[in-house]
Amino acid sequence: MAKKHDYVQIHRIVLEPDARATTIPDDTRSVPLEMWVKGYLNDETANIGDEVSVITRTGRQVSGKLVDDASHYTHSFGNLVPELLQVGDQVRSIVFGEGEK
């Protein structure tokens, strides 16, 4: 179960196949346009499959179906370290003078 402010991943269908542009290739047009987004959970709690809202690292609010409640990068650098996300925000604040997130 994910809790508010956990870093999670959501999924949403942006366009169904029949709503896609006719100018794109047939094999592309035959499948939905999908979106996967990572962000901080806005809901108090959520389970995999729940419709939720997240705030992305760039500050956008996006909704979709919760697909990963322990989101991490899958490259060889290992699991997500939440403290490093905060460090990045602090560095940007110091360098660019923006408010902390």
C-alpha positions in Angstrom: 0.0 0.0 0.0 1.3 3.4 -0.9 1.0 6.4 1.4 0.7 10.1 0.7 4.0 11.6 -0.5 5.4 8.2 -1.6 7.2 8.2 -4.9 5.0 6.1 -7.2 4.3 5.3 -10.9 0.9 5.7 -12.6 -0.4 4.8 -16.0 -3.1 6.4 -18.2 -4.4 5.9 -21.7 -4.1 9.4 -23.3 -5.8 8.5 -26.7 -7.7 5.4 -27.8 -6.8 4.1 -31.2 -9.8 5.6 -32.9 -8.9 9.1 -31.6 -5.3 9.0 -33.0 -4.2 11.1 -35.9 -4.8 9.6 -39.4 -1.3 10.8 -40.5 0.6 8.4 -38.3 1.6 4.9 -39.4 -1.2 2.2 -39.3 0.7 0.0 -36.7 1.1 3.0 -34.4 -2.5 4.2 -34.9 -3.8 0.7 -34.1 -2.8 0.9 -30.4 -3.6 3.4 -27.7 -1.3 6.3 -26.8 -0.2 5.5 -23.2 1.5 7.5 -20.6 3.6 6.3 -17.6 4.4 9.0 -15.0 6.3 8.9 -11.7 5.5 11.4 -8.9 4.6 11.9 -5.3 1.2 10.4 -4.3 -1.5 13.0 -3.4 -4.0 10.5 -2.0 -3.7 9.5 1.7 -3.4 5.8 0.8 -3.7 3.8 -2.4 -3.3 0.2 -3.7 -2.1 -1.0 -7.1 -5.0 -0.4 -9.6 -6.5 2.5 -7.8 -7.1 5.8 -9.6 -4.8 8.3 -8.0 -3.3 11.8 -8.4 0.5 12.5 -8.2 2.7 15.6 -8.3 5.6 15.1 -10.7 9.2 16.2 -10.1 8.4 19.2 -12.3 5.4 20.2 -10.3 2.6 19.0 -12.6 -0.5 17.3 -11.1 -1.4 14.1 -13.1 -3.9 11.4 -12.5 -4.0 7.8 -13.6 -4.0 4.2 -12.4 -1.4 3.3 -9.7 1.0 0.6 -11.2 4.0 0.7 -8.9 3.9 1.7 -5.2 7.6 1.4 -4.7 8.8 3.1 -7.8 12.5 2.9 -8.6 14.7 3.2 -11.6 15.5 0.0 -13.3 19.0 0.8 -14.5 22.1 -0.6 -12.8 22.5 2.3 -10.3 20.2 0.6 -7.8 16.9 1.5 -6.0 15.6 5.0 -5.6 17.2 7.0 -2.7 14.5 9.5 -1.6 17.1 11.7 0.1 18.8 12.3 -3.3 15.6 13.8 -4.7 15.6 16.3 -1.8 19.3 17.1 -2.4 18.5 17.9 -6.0 15.7 20.2 -5.0 18.0 22.0 -2.5 20.8 22.4 -5.0 18.4 23.9 -7.6 17.1 26.3 -4.9 20.6 27.4 -3.9 21.8 27.8 -7.5 18.7 29.3 -9.1 17.1 30.9 -6.1 13.8 29.0 -6.4 11.6 28.1 -3.4 12.2 24.6 -2.0 9.6 21.9 -3.0 
